[in-house]
């Protein structure tokens, strides 16, 4: 399950982990904040005492999107001049 909200300066997507009762331990929700120049992923740490954040530039996000559909190897995406 997920939710999408449009705030003033960001789009907020929350991924909510779901599983059948007793199937597996649930993971904390993942919150994805989309800004004009970056994407921030947030999730509570395993012990629940702090929020862990990963910030991706738009270029890194493009590379991630492409990497999900490529075979194993090394790649470089040429930046337009």
SVG drawing of the C-alpha trace seen along z (x, -y; Angstrom):
<svg xmlns="http://www.w3.org/2000/svg" viewBox="-3 -26 35 43">
<polyline fill="none" stroke="black" stroke-width="0.4" points="0.0,0.0 1.2,-3.6 -0.1,-7.1 0.7,-10.2 0.4,-13.8 1.3,-17.1 2.8,-19.6 3.8,-23.2 7.4,-22.3 7.4,-18.5 5.5,-15.5 5.4,-13.0 5.0,-9.2 4.8,-6.9 5.3,-3.1 3.6,-1.1 4.8,2.5 2.0,5.1 2.1,8.8 -0.3,11.5 -0.3,11.9 2.7,13.9 4.2,14.1 7.2,12.0 8.3,9.0 7.1,5.7 9.5,3.0 9.1,-0.6 7.3,-2.9 9.5,-4.5 8.8,-8.1 9.9,-9.6 10.1,-13.3 10.3,-14.6 11.7,-18.2 12.6,-20.0 16.3,-19.2 16.5,-16.1 14.7,-13.1 15.0,-12.2 14.2,-8.7 13.4,-8.5 12.9,-5.5 13.1,-4.9 16.2,-3.0 15.8,0.6 15.9,-0.4 13.4,-3.2 15.5,-6.0 16.3,-8.1 15.2,-8.7 17.7,-7.5 17.9,-9.8 19.3,-9.2 19.4,-12.1 19.7,-11.5 20.3,-14.1 18.0,-14.0 21.0,-12.6 21.5,-9.8 17.7,-9.1 17.9,-8.8 20.9,-6.4 19.0,-4.3 15.9,-4.1 18.1,-2.9 20.1,-0.5 16.9,1.4 16.6,2.5 20.2,3.3 22.3,6.4 25.3,6.7 28.2,4.4 29.7,0.9 27.9,-2.0 28.2,-5.8 25.4,-8.0 26.8,-10.9 25.5,-14.3 24.3,-16.7 26.5,-19.7"/>
</svg>
